[in-house]
Amino acid sequence: MTDTRIHASAVVEAGARIGAGVEIGPFCVVGPQVSLGDGVVLKSHVVVTGDTLIGDGTTIFPFASIGEVPQDLKFRGEHVRLEIGARNRIREYVSMNPGTEGGGGVTRIGDDGLFMAGSHVAHDCQVGDRVILVNNASVAGHCHLGDDVIVGGLSGVHQWVRIGRGAMIGAVTMVTADVIPYGLVQGPRGHLDGLNLIGLKRRGASRADIAALRGLLARLGQGSFRDAARDCAGADVTAMERDVLDFILGPSDRSFLAPRPA
């Protein structure tokens, strides 16, 4: 535990694995099955429990609850796990739950995410890299969020929903169906409102890539997403278009959020 600093009021239970350079602040509680990677910082009043792995360089702010049992009435105390990647920022009052037996047993969070105050990641979610959950955004059980997804403040994502990489969910939006990669969804009951142009530009997408995605979206809007995607699947497409087509044709029994009728 080289250069590790643990406040005298913190409780670190026997069996916890603490990396080098870890800082555990006042009144934190770290359970016996927890593993904290090098350079992890728990500010104060943080609870980390269960079979929980937190990757190097992650910082967790006061009053977060990480690894507590799932909010699922089917949970019966089986062995489950929460894995959080490196360099995440987990702000005040965030809650993240491990998996359940029926969902594979593991909740996974990628690297370099920002989880703002009051946000929630439920059991069995699979969350990619560089994901941002804005204040009080909630992601229900079994959801998949791809890399670079942003979920706006006070928004909710229904259980089992998939959100493709680079998509953005606007504030105060309820997402009840799958969202294609790079899509923009907003509204009290979310609809597909074109492309996430801000996110695409931030990640350096070229004008040609954006134009190709716009053309693909127009073709997909002419009927069933899956039927239209099958028609496009054999064509010569860009890598970003392929992301969208593979996502639509991937394994899911949910429908897709579509544009509003003209």
Residue frames relative to the residue before (quaternion, step in Angstrom):
aa qw qx qy qz dx dy dz
M 1.0000 0.0000 0.0000 0.0000 0.00 0.00 0.00
T 0.0298 0.8492 -0.5244 0.0547 3.61 0.91 0.97
D 0.8598 0.0419 -0.0754 0.5033 3.57 -0.95 1.03
T 0.4062 0.7011 -0.4901 0.3214 3.61 1.15 0.37
R 0.1299 -0.7847 0.6037 0.0539 3.54 -1.06 0.87
I 0.0174 -0.7930 0.6073 -0.0455 3.57 -0.68 1.14
H 0.4082 -0.7259 0.4990 0.2395 3.56 -0.64 1.12
A 0.6038 -0.6079 0.3831 0.3451 3.55 -1.06 0.76
S 0.6917 0.4759 -0.2834 0.4635 3.62 1.11 -0.57
A 0.5376 0.6241 -0.4085 0.3933 3.61 1.25 -0.17
V 0.2621 -0.7325 0.6070 0.1621 3.55 -1.26 0.57
V 0.0169 0.7710 -0.6344 0.0529 3.57 -0.59 1.18
E 0.2845 -0.8106 0.4892 0.1506 3.56 -0.29 1.26
A 0.6214 -0.5495 0.4134 0.3755 3.54 -1.19 0.61
G 0.7190 0.3946 -0.3247 0.4711 3.54 -0.93 0.96
A 0.5480 0.6034 -0.4060 0.4132 3.60 1.17 -0.43
R 0.2768 -0.7511 0.5814 0.1454 3.57 -1.03 0.86
I 0.0847 -0.8212 0.5632 -0.0367 3.54 -0.54 1.27
G 0.3333 -0.7761 0.5052 0.1771 3.59 -0.66 1.10
A 0.6913 -0.4587 0.3588 0.4278 3.53 -1.35 -0.03
G 0.8431 0.2253 -0.1497 0.4649 3.55 -1.11 0.69
V 0.3859 0.7208 -0.4871 0.3069 3.59 1.20 0.38
E 0.1422 -0.7577 0.6304 0.0912 3.55 -1.17 0.73
I 0.0457 -0.7807 0.6230 -0.0196 3.56 -0.76 1.12
G 0.2689 -0.8329 0.4725 0.1038 3.52 -0.38 1.32
P 0.7846 -0.3599 0.2287 0.4502 3.56 -1.33 -0.06
F 0.8805 0.1023 -0.0899 0.4541 3.51 -1.20 0.83
C 0.3780 0.6841 -0.5228 0.3404 3.61 1.08 0.63
V 0.1804 -0.7501 0.6257 0.1156 3.55 -1.30 0.50
V 0.0471 -0.7884 0.6129 -0.0241 3.57 -0.76 1.11
G 0.3614 -0.7843 0.4744 0.1710 3.55 -0.59 1.22
P 0.6846 -0.5473 0.3179 0.3616 3.56 -1.27 0.37
Q 0.7169 0.4162 -0.2582 0.4963 3.62 1.18 -0.39
V 0.4754 0.6911 -0.4224 0.3434 3.58 1.27 0.14
S 0.1052 -0.7619 0.6352 0.0702 3.55 -1.16 0.70
L 0.1141 -0.7910 0.6005 0.0239 3.57 -0.66 1.18
G 0.3735 -0.7475 0.5098 0.2048 3.57 -0.68 1.10
D 0.7247 -0.4237 0.3116 0.4453 3.55 -1.31 0.15
G 0.8557 0.1987 -0.1395 0.4569 3.54 -1.07 0.79
V 0.3816 0.7053 -0.5071 0.3159 3.60 1.18 0.30
V 0.1329 -0.7773 0.6117 0.0633 3.57 -1.06 0.83
L 0.0832 -0.7334 0.6735 0.0406 3.55 -0.94 1.01
K 0.3875 -0.7839 0.4291 0.2264 3.57 -0.27 1.29
S 0.6782 -0.3840 0.2792 0.5609 3.60 0.63 -1.15
H 0.8388 0.1863 -0.1296 0.4949 3.58 -1.26 0.48
V 0.4134 0.6821 -0.4888 0.3535 3.60 1.06 0.73
V 0.1623 -0.7608 0.6202 0.1007 3.58 -1.04 0.83
V 0.0223 0.7594 -0.6489 0.0430 3.57 -0.80 1.09
T 0.0966 0.8179 -0.5519 0.1309 3.55 -0.51 1.17
G 0.6889 0.4697 -0.3500 0.4270 3.56 -1.32 -0.05
D 0.6397 -0.4604 0.4188 0.4510 3.55 -1.35 -0.26
T 0.1960 0.8108 -0.5034 0.2254 3.52 0.25 1.35
L 0.1391 -0.7667 0.6249 0.0486 3.54 -0.93 1.04
I 0.0574 -0.7840 0.6179 0.0143 3.57 -0.85 1.00
G 0.4009 -0.7762 0.4477 0.1908 3.55 -0.62 1.20
D 0.7385 -0.4522 0.2929 0.4055 3.51 -1.34 0.43
G 0.8616 0.2211 -0.1422 0.4341 3.52 -1.17 0.72
T 0.4669 0.6631 -0.4596 0.3619 3.60 1.21 0.19
T 0.1686 -0.7727 0.6065 0.0813 3.57 -1.07 0.84
I 0.0997 -0.7896 0.6050 0.0228 3.57 -0.87 1.00
F 0.3208 -0.7904 0.5059 0.1280 3.54 -0.73 1.16
P 0.7485 -0.4602 0.2304 0.4182 3.61 -1.22 0.39
F 0.8644 0.1927 -0.1747 0.4302 3.47 -1.34 0.73
A 0.3914 0.6777 -0.5139 0.3513 3.61 1.13 0.53
S 0.1900 -0.7573 0.6160 0.1049 3.57 -1.19 0.69
I 0.0041 -0.8360 0.5406 -0.0938 3.53 -0.28 1.33
G 0.8451 0.1908 -0.1547 0.4749 3.58 -0.77 1.08
E 0.4237 0.6891 -0.4840 0.3337 3.59 1.22 0.17
V 0.6904 -0.5213 0.2917 0.4081 3.61 -1.15 0.63
P 0.6031 -0.5997 0.3847 0.3586 3.61 -1.09 0.68
Q 0.4256 -0.6644 0.5531 0.2675 3.54 -1.26 0.55
D 0.4239 0.6640 -0.4663 0.4025 3.54 0.70 1.19
L 0.4202 -0.7410 0.4675 0.2363 3.57 -0.60 1.13
K 0.6136 0.5510 -0.3478 0.4460 3.59 1.23 -0.35
F 0.5222 0.6434 -0.4173 0.3732 3.61 1.20 -0.27
R 0.0821 -0.8222 0.5632 -0.0120 3.56 -0.79 1.07
G 0.6934 -0.5041 0.2807 0.4317 3.57 1.10 0.60
E 0.3621 0.7386 -0.4996 0.2716 3.60 1.20 0.28
H 0.5897 -0.5759 0.4233 0.3759 3.59 -1.25 0.42
V 0.0831 0.7824 -0.6062 0.1159 3.56 -0.67 1.17
R 0.2952 -0.7870 0.5351 0.0844 3.56 -1.25 0.43
L 0.1473 -0.7352 0.6529 0.1068 3.52 -1.34 0.52
E 0.0590 -0.7951 0.6036 0.0036 3.57 -0.80 1.05
I 0.0570 -0.7895 0.6107 -0.0215 3.56 -0.69 1.16
G 0.4209 -0.7499 0.4615 0.2178 3.56 -0.79 1.04
A 0.7314 -0.4510 0.3290 0.3916 3.51 -1.36 -0.31
R 0.8749 0.1854 -0.1178 0.4316 3.50 -1.38 0.50
N 0.3486 0.7133 -0.5273 0.3027 3.57 1.02 0.73
R 0.2246 -0.7195 0.6360 0.1655 3.53 -1.31 0.49
I 0.0548 -0.8065 0.5868 -0.0470 3.54 -0.48 1.27
R 0.2270 -0.8484 0.4690 0.0934 3.54 -0.19 1.33
E 0.7990 -0.3506 0.2156 0.4384 3.53 -1.41 0.02
Y 0.8700 0.1300 -0.1215 0.4599 3.55 -1.19 0.82
V 0.3694 0.7002 -0.5219 0.3176 3.61 1.11 0.46
S 0.0939 -0.7687 0.6276 0.0802 3.57 -1.16 0.64
M 0.0168 -0.7688 0.6388 -0.0242 3.53 -1.06 0.91
N 0.1760 -0.8144 0.5500 0.0581 3.57 -0.78 1.08
P 0.5086 -0.6231 0.4879 0.3392 3.59 -1.17 0.49
G 0.6817 -0.5014 0.3503 0.4015 3.55 -1.31 -0.03
T 0.3527 -0.6737 0.5889 0.2738 3.51 -1.39 -0.28
E 0.6661 -0.5031 0.3615 0.4154 3.55 -1.22 0.41
G 0.7053 0.4826 -0.2720 0.4423 3.58 0.94 -0.85
G 0.7399 0.4002 -0.2277 0.4905 3.57 1.23 -0.31
G 0.7042 -0.4545 0.2621 0.4784 3.57 1.24 0.30
G 0.4940 -0.7319 0.3738 0.2839 3.56 1.29 -0.14
V 0.7676 0.3134 -0.1721 0.5320 3.61 1.21 -0.20
T 0.1678 -0.7103 0.6732 0.1186 3.53 -1.10 0.84
R 0.0873 -0.8159 0.5713 0.0164 3.60 -0.84 0.97
I 0.1095 -0.7528 0.6482 0.0342 3.51 -1.05 0.94
G 0.4102 -0.7391 0.4810 0.2328 3.59 -0.82 0.94
D 0.6909 -0.4654 0.3690 0.4123 3.54 -1.27 -0.51
D 0.8643 0.2394 -0.1250 0.4243 3.53 -1.41 0.29
G 0.3804 0.7270 -0.4884 0.2971 3.59 1.05 0.69
L 0.2207 -0.7240 0.6325 0.1646 3.51 -1.38 0.31
F 0.0481 -0.7929 0.6066 -0.0323 3.54 -0.57 1.22
M 0.2290 -0.8368 0.4853 0.1087 3.54 -0.06 1.33
A 0.7743 -0.4213 0.2231 0.4162 3.51 -1.34 0.40
G 0.8509 0.1974 -0.1636 0.4585 3.52 -1.01 0.94
S 0.4995 0.6561 -0.4461 0.3481 3.61 1.18 0.03
H 0.2222 -0.7900 0.5675 0.0673 3.56 -1.23 0.58
V 0.0803 -0.7478 0.6575 0.0445 3.55 -1.08 0.88
A 0.2687 -0.8112 0.5063 0.1161 3.56 -0.49 1.24
H 0.7757 -0.3926 0.2660 0.4165 3.53 -1.42 0.08
D 0.8670 0.1740 -0.1456 0.4437 3.51 -1.26 0.75
C 0.4032 0.6962 -0.4983 0.3231 3.61 1.17 0.36
Q 0.1852 -0.7338 0.6433 0.1158 3.52 -1.26 0.58
V 0.0256 -0.8302 0.5524 -0.0704 3.56 -0.30 1.31
G 0.4021 -0.7598 0.4695 0.2016 3.57 -0.78 1.06
D 0.7046 -0.4371 0.3574 0.4298 3.53 -1.35 -0.37
R 0.8526 0.1862 -0.1390 0.4681 3.54 -1.31 0.56
V 0.3352 0.7339 -0.5117 0.2955 3.58 1.10 0.69
I 0.1490 -0.7685 0.6172 0.0791 3.57 -1.10 0.78
L 0.0651 -0.7342 0.6742 0.0464 3.54 -0.95 0.98
V 0.3001 -0.7700 0.5390 0.1632 3.56 -0.57 1.18
N 0.7804 -0.3931 0.2089 0.4392 3.57 -1.27 0.41
N 0.8757 0.0389 -0.0815 0.4743 3.53 -0.98 1.08
A 0.3699 0.6755 -0.5370 0.3443 3.60 1.09 0.59
S 0.1271 -0.8048 0.5788 0.0337 3.58 -0.99 0.86
V 0.1385 -0.7753 0.6146 0.0439 3.53 -0.94 1.01
A 0.3282 -0.7808 0.5041 0.1689 3.57 -0.53 1.20
G 0.7568 -0.4435 0.2597 0.4038 3.55 -1.34 0.22
H 0.8482 0.2401 -0.1844 0.4346 3.51 -1.33 0.60
C 0.4516 0.6937 -0.4609 0.3199 3.63 1.16 0.26
H 0.2227 -0.7368 0.6225 0.1415 3.53 -1.29 0.54
L 0.0426 -0.7806 0.6236 -0.0028 3.57 -0.76 1.09
G 0.3589 -0.7595 0.5061 0.1956 3.56 -0.66 1.11
D 0.7206 -0.4084 0.3234 0.4576 3.55 -1.33 0.01
D 0.8615 0.1953 -0.1382 0.4479 3.55 -1.26 0.63
V 0.3764 0.7068 -0.5070 0.3188 3.61 1.13 0.51
I 0.1203 -0.7515 0.6438 0.0799 3.55 -1.19 0.72
V 0.0974 -0.7689 0.6305 0.0417 3.56 -0.90 1.00
G 0.3996 -0.7742 0.4481 0.2001 3.55 -0.51 1.24
G 0.7083 -0.4935 0.3212 0.3893 3.52 -1.31 0.40
L 0.8492 0.1422 -0.1454 0.4873 3.55 -1.13 0.85
S 0.4860 0.6517 -0.4434 0.3775 3.59 1.18 0.44
G 0.2169 -0.7722 0.5857 0.1167 3.53 -1.25 0.55
V 0.1826 -0.7614 0.6144 0.0970 3.55 -1.08 0.80
H 0.4217 -0.7362 0.4834 0.2155 3.55 -0.63 1.22
Q 0.6214 -0.5601 0.3960 0.3785 3.57 -1.14 0.63
W 0.8244 0.2420 -0.2363 0.4539 3.52 -1.26 0.79
V 0.4826 0.6706 -0.4422 0.3492 3.63 1.20 0.00
R 0.2168 -0.7321 0.6290 0.1461 3.55 -1.21 0.67
I 0.0927 -0.7609 0.6397 0.0560 3.55 -1.04 0.85
G 0.3702 -0.7786 0.4690 0.1920 3.55 -0.53 1.20
R 0.7014 -0.4940 0.3184 0.4032 3.52 -1.25 0.52
G 0.8369 0.2422 -0.1739 0.4590 3.54 -1.13 0.73
A 0.5014 0.6518 -0.4386 0.3625 3.61 1.21 0.10
M 0.2053 -0.7619 0.6018 0.1237 3.54 -1.27 0.52
I 0.1779 -0.7476 0.6320 0.1003 3.55 -1.02 0.91
G 0.3949 -0.7364 0.4991 0.2295 3.58 -0.70 1.06
A 0.6761 -0.5003 0.3561 0.4071 3.55 -1.31 0.24
V 0.8505 0.1380 -0.1211 0.4929 3.56 -1.29 0.59
T 0.4355 0.6722 -0.4611 0.3819 3.55 0.88 1.05
M 0.2224 -0.7432 0.6142 0.1448 3.56 -1.07 0.78
V 0.1537 -0.8075 0.5681 0.0404 3.56 -0.59 1.21
T 0.0521 -0.8472 0.5278 -0.0306 3.57 -0.41 1.24
A 0.7591 0.2497 -0.1593 0.5797 3.61 1.26 -0.09
D 0.6936 -0.4979 0.3253 0.4064 3.56 -1.29 0.34
V 0.2410 -0.7570 0.5969 0.1122 3.55 -1.18 0.75
I 0.4326 -0.7214 0.4766 0.2557 3.57 -0.70 1.09
P 0.6269 -0.5200 0.4060 0.4144 3.61 -1.18 0.44
Y 0.8451 0.1720 -0.1774 0.4740 3.55 -1.16 0.87
G 0.4682 0.6878 -0.4411 0.3365 3.61 1.25 0.16
L 0.2701 -0.7141 0.6206 0.1788 3.53 -1.37 0.41
V 0.0331 -0.8038 0.5924 -0.0427 3.56 -0.67 1.17
Q 0.1775 0.7823 -0.5830 0.1291 3.56 -0.90 0.91
G 0.5368 0.5995 -0.4799 0.3495 3.54 -1.25 0.53
P 0.6712 -0.5116 0.3399 0.4149 3.61 -1.17 0.52
R 0.7148 0.0764 -0.1040 0.6873 3.55 1.21 -0.63
G 0.4120 -0.7981 0.3780 0.2246 3.48 -0.13 1.37
H 0.0501 -0.7456 0.6629 0.0453 3.52 -1.22 0.71
L 0.5578 -0.5922 0.4540 0.3633 3.56 -1.21 0.43
D 0.0933 -0.8267 0.5547 -0.0081 3.57 -0.56 1.21
G 0.7689 -0.3152 0.1675 0.5304 3.56 0.91 0.94
L 0.6953 -0.4445 0.3660 0.4303 3.53 -1.19 -0.71
N 0.4885 -0.6121 0.5301 0.3252 3.54 -1.29 0.43
L 0.1297 -0.8523 0.5029 0.0628 3.57 0.44 1.26
I 0.6219 0.5408 -0.3559 0.4406 3.60 0.98 -0.76
G 0.6843 0.4860 -0.2870 0.4616 3.56 0.88 -0.95
L 0.6406 0.5273 -0.3274 0.4520 3.59 0.98 -0.81
K 0.6726 0.4836 -0.3022 0.4716 3.59 0.95 -0.85
R 0.6286 0.5415 -0.3400 0.4427 3.57 1.02 -0.76
R 0.7321 0.4090 -0.2412 0.4885 3.57 0.98 -0.76
G 0.5900 -0.6458 0.3370 0.3482 3.59 1.27 0.31
A 0.2862 0.7598 -0.5340 0.2359 3.60 1.12 0.49
S 0.4358 -0.7089 0.4939 0.2522 3.56 -0.94 0.88
R 0.6514 -0.4913 0.3916 0.4254 3.56 -1.27 0.27
A 0.6308 0.5375 -0.3357 0.4478 3.56 1.04 -0.75
D 0.6391 0.5164 -0.3269 0.4669 3.60 0.99 -0.81
I 0.6735 0.4932 -0.3012 0.4608 3.57 0.90 -0.93
A 0.6416 0.5160 -0.3262 0.4644 3.58 0.98 -0.80
A 0.6446 0.5188 -0.3224 0.4599 3.58 1.00 -0.81
L 0.6545 0.5031 -0.3148 0.4685 3.59 0.98 -0.83
R 0.6294 0.5245 -0.3392 0.4622 3.59 1.01 -0.74
G 0.6558 0.5059 -0.3136 0.4643 3.55 0.97 -0.82
L 0.6403 0.5163 -0.3236 0.4678 3.56 0.99 -0.82
L 0.6499 0.5207 -0.3233 0.4494 3.58 0.91 -0.88
A 0.6333 0.5230 -0.3305 0.4650 3.58 1.02 -0.74
R 0.6640 0.4931 -0.3100 0.4690 3.59 0.98 -0.80
L 0.6512 0.5208 -0.3158 0.4527 3.57 1.00 -0.82
G 0.6689 0.5322 -0.2985 0.4245 3.58 1.08 -0.66
Q 0.5647 0.6326 -0.3729 0.3766 3.59 1.25 -0.03
G 0.8026 -0.0167 0.0042 0.5963 3.60 1.24 0.05
S 0.7877 -0.2132 0.2077 0.5394 3.54 -1.11 -0.69
F 0.5253 -0.6407 0.4541 0.3277 3.58 -0.89 0.94
R 0.6998 0.4772 -0.2958 0.4417 3.58 0.77 -0.98
D 0.6511 0.5027 -0.3273 0.4650 3.60 0.92 -0.82
A 0.6716 0.4880 -0.3020 0.4687 3.57 0.91 -0.89
A 0.6416 0.5213 -0.3294 0.4562 3.59 1.03 -0.77
R 0.6248 0.5250 -0.3427 0.4654 3.60 1.02 -0.73
D 0.6453 0.5240 -0.3226 0.4528 3.58 1.02 -0.78
C 0.7207 0.4379 -0.2420 0.4799 3.57 1.10 -0.72
A 0.5178 0.7120 -0.3939 0.2641 3.56 1.19 -0.57
G 0.7273 0.4445 -0.2546 0.4568 3.57 0.99 -0.71
A 0.5310 0.6504 -0.3975 0.3701 3.56 1.28 -0.10
D 0.5492 -0.5676 0.4923 0.3658 3.54 -1.35 0.24
V 0.0693 0.8284 -0.5440 0.1144 3.58 -0.27 1.27
T 0.5772 -0.5711 0.4517 0.3698 3.56 -1.31 0.29
A 0.6749 -0.4811 0.3583 0.4298 3.57 -1.28 0.24
M 0.6652 0.4943 -0.3166 0.4615 3.61 0.96 -0.75
E 0.6182 0.5134 -0.3446 0.4853 3.57 1.03 -0.69
R 0.6341 0.5267 -0.3326 0.4581 3.59 1.01 -0.78
D 0.5818 0.5648 -0.3717 0.4520 3.62 1.07 -0.68
V 0.6869 0.4866 -0.2827 0.4597 3.57 0.86 -0.98
L 0.6840 0.4903 -0.2948 0.4525 3.58 0.83 -0.95
D 0.6552 0.5031 -0.3190 0.4646 3.60 0.92 -0.85
F 0.6305 0.5347 -0.3292 0.4563 3.57 1.03 -0.79
I 0.6819 0.4900 -0.2966 0.4549 3.60 0.83 -0.96
L 0.7442 0.4008 -0.2202 0.4869 3.57 0.95 -0.83
G 0.4768 0.6823 -0.4292 0.3507 3.58 1.28 0.07
P 0.6816 -0.5075 0.3404 0.4024 3.59 -1.30 0.22
S 0.3707 0.6848 -0.5624 0.2781 3.58 -0.61 1.14
D 0.2438 -0.7644 0.5742 0.1629 3.55 -1.09 0.69
R 0.5170 0.6231 -0.4252 0.4045 3.58 1.25 0.31
S 0.5063 -0.6078 0.5089 0.3395 3.53 -1.28 0.38
F 0.4527 -0.6682 0.5186 0.2822 3.57 -1.33 -0.05
L 0.4767 -0.6113 0.5371 0.3325 3.52 -1.19 0.58
A 0.1283 -0.8120 0.5692 0.0118 3.55 -0.79 1.07
P 0.6158 -0.5233 0.4083 0.4245 3.60 -1.21 0.28
R 0.5511 -0.5704 0.4818 0.3726 3.54 -1.25 0.43
P 0.5681 -0.5875 0.4342 0.3789 3.60 -1.06 0.63
A 0.5301 -0.6366 0.4581 0.3224 3.56 -1.05 0.77
